[in-house]
Amino acid sequence: MAARVLIIEDNQANMDLLVYLLDAVGHQPLSAFDGEEGVALAQSERPDLIVCDLHLPKLDGYGVLQALRGQPATRGIPVVAASALPVNDNGAALRRAGFTGCVPKSLEPDVLVPALEAYLPPALRIGRLPAGHEENVAAPAAPTSDHAAIHILLLDAAPEYAGLSRSLLSHFGYRLTVVSEAAQIAACTVEHFDLLLCDIGLPDAGRQALVAQALRSFAQLPAILIQPDDAAPPAGRIPPPRLLSHPLEPAQLAAAIDAQLTAAQSDASDMMDISSS
């Protein structure tokens, strides 16, 4: 089942790309080029999702949000901020302002649709571009290894990002196990994984405890930790996890995974050389 997605964006190129991508997977895009037009269209059309630029003529993204949240007819519509600038606080300020979430405009086209669909009810999600359309958009960067053979344990402790890390990993074709609770982490200790990825999002004591448990339980695995830039890295783990932060770009995540796996293979080879000498 398709969704009706309102795009409020004053840049013609960005609008054309979003309209094309949403239409290609079967959704119905609606377009508004300034904030006032966006609010009026939202009130008349009642879309399933609104993607809103922050810097708009006539009424900026925050004004659009205030107008929408102030009307019963549009109050419950998810509104995702589309940001062209780095969001150094993991989008916390945008969520406090009332946005449902945010996506970086720098996301690769083939990943942008799943990232937006994460804010839709499951029944309205369609998924990847149909055959033939991939050639018309920029192909996302990808790791060079055999993705299907790599088993990643993902601790997704960042619900505010609506499964973005999971969408990116699935898009790249990795074998994926997702956990979000202490009991699930413990149950996975009997399985084999090639890499541990922890997405902590906005840190609090509970999330940090889950990450600490995962890092202890899988101490031998190469690890990646996605957390705010100003959060303290975990101490005492050898080798230390590679640190990333939101907004998360596909090429950045792919390169980090590739680097961690390569480093782990190199370390294993060095240990074999030492033991045989």
N, C-alpha and C positions, 0 to 999 in steps of 0.2 A: 504494500500500500504506500502510495507516494505522500509526501508532505508538502505543504505550502510554506515556502521560506521567503520572508521579506528581507531584502538586502538594502540597507541604507548606506550609501557610499557615493561620494562626489567625484571620485577618480574613475574616469571612463574605462581605463584599462583594467582596473581591479573589478569593476562592475561586470565588464564583459566576461572576464575569466570565471567569476563566481556563477554568473547566469549560465554560461556554457557548461560548467562542471555539474551543476545541479540539474540542469535539463538533460544532460547526457545520461545520468543514472536514473532519470524518471521522475524527479521531483518537479514541483511547479514553482519557479522563481518569480518573485514580485520585486519591482525595482522602484527605489526612491532616491533622488539625488541631493536632497537636503533634509534637514531635521524636521521641519514643519510638514513637508510632504510625507515623510516617513510616518509621523504620528497619525496623520489623517488616513493614510493607507492602512495602518495597523488597526485603527478603529473601525474602518469600513470592511476590511477583509478578514480580520481575526486569523492571522497566519498561525501555523504550528510552531514556528521558530523565527526569531528576528536576529539578523547579523548586522551589527551597527558599528560604523566607523566612529571614532571619538571626535575627530576634527571635521565638523560639517558646517556648511553655510546656514544662516538663519537661526539654527538651533543646534548646539553641539550634542555629542552623544549623551552627556550627562543630563542635558535638558530633555532630550528624547526619553531617556529612562524615567525621569521624574514625571513627565507627562503620562507615560504609559502606566506607571505604577499608581498614578493618581486616579485612574479610571477603572471601575469594576470590570469592564469588558476586556481590558487588556492587561490587567494586573497580574494574571497568572501565566502570561506567555513568556517562555524563556527568552532572555535577551543576552546574546553573546557579543562581547566587545571584540572588535577586530583591530588589533594594534600593530602599527608599523614600527613603533619604537620598542626598545627592550623594556620588559616589565620586571624590574629588579626585585620586587617584593613578592614574586610568584603570583601576582594578580590579586593579592589580599585587599588592596585599596579599592580595586574595581568591584570585588565581591561585597565589600562593606558598603559601597555606594549603591548596591542593589543589582548589579549585573549577575547573571547566572554563572558566567564563566568568561574566559577570554581565549582567543586563538591568535597566534602570531601570523601576520600576513605573509611572512617568509616561509610558511609551510609549503612543501612541494605540492603541486596540484593533485597528484594521485593520492595524497595523504590528507589533504584538506577536507574532502568530503566525509571520510570516516570520522575525522575529528569533530566536524560539525554534527554529524549524525549521532554522536555520543550524547548530545543534548536532547535528542528526540526519544519518544517512547519506542521500545523495541519493535512494535508493530509497524512503525513508520520508517524504519531503517531499510535501506536497499543494499548499500555496500559499494563494491568497486565499480569502476567504469566498465561498460560493456565492451565486448571485443570490437576493435576497430577505432575506438576513441582514444586509446592510449597513445597512438602515434601523433595525436594533435596537441598533446600537452607535454611539458618537460618531464622527462623520466626522472624519478627520484634517485638520489645516490643510494648505492647499496653496498654492503660488505662484499668482499670477493670470495669468501669461503662458501662451502656448501651449507646453506642456511638450514635446510631440513634436518641435517645431521646434528645440529647444535641444539642442545636442550637447555633452555634458560628458565631459571626459577625467578619469577617476578613477584616481589612483595609490593603490592599496590596499596599503599597507605595514604593515598592522596585522592579521595573521592571528589575534591573540588575540580580536578582535571578530567573528570568524566571518562576515565579509562584511556587517556591519550597514549600513555606508554604502551599499554596493551595493544592499541590499534596500530601503533608504529611497528612493534615487534611482529605482530601478525601479518602486517603488510609486507615485511621483509621475508616472511616465510619461515621464521624460526619455529622449532618445536617449543611449546610454551606451557608452563604450569604456573598458575596464578594463585597466590595466597594473600590473605588479608588479616588473619587471626593467628594467635599464638599456637593454638591446637593444630592448625593447618601446617604451620612451619614445622612443628614437632613430627607430624605424620610424614613429612617429605624427607626426613633424614635417612630413610631407607632407600631412597631413589638416587639415581645417578644424574648429576647435572654438570654442565660445562661452564656455567657462569651464573652468578647471582646478581640481580638488579633490584635495588630497593628505591622506590619512589616515595619519599616521605612528604612531599608537598609542604604545607605549613606545619612546622614542627611543634609538637606538644609532647608531654611526658609519655603518653600512651604510644604514640607513633615512634618516638625514640626508643622506647623499650622493645618494640617489635623489631626495629632495625638491629638493635644490640643483640637480640636473641638470634636473628637470622645470621648475623656476622659471626657469632659464636658457633652456631650449629653447623655452618658451612665455612669453617675457617680456612680450609684448603682451596676454596674456589676463588678464581679471580672475581672481583666484585666492582660494581658501579653503584654509586649512591647519588640520587637526584634530590637535592635539598637547596634551600636558599643560599645565596652567595655569602651571606653574613653569618650563617650557622657554623658552629664549630665542628670540624671533622672528627670522626671517631678516633680515639687514641689507642695505640697498642696493637693494632692489627698489622701483621706482616704476611703478605704485602698489603699496603694500604689500599682502600678502594679508590677508584677514579671518581672524581667529583664532577657532577654536572648540575645545571640549574634550569628551571623554566624561565622563559618560554623555550621549549625543547624543539630543536630542528632535526628532521630525519637524518641529514648528512652528519650532523654532530653526534647523534646517538650511534649511527652505523660505524663511524670512525672510532668511537670509544670502545665499542664491542670488539671490533677488529683488533685494536691495540691491546686490549686486555687479554684476549685469547692468544695473540702472538707472544706477548710477554710470558704468559703462563706456559706455553709450549717451550719457549727458550729456557725458562727456569727448570722445567722438567728435564730437558736435555742436559743442562749443566749438572743436575743432580745425578743423572745416570753416568755421566763422565767421571764425576768424583767417586762414585761408588765402585766403578770398574777399575779405577787407578790404584 
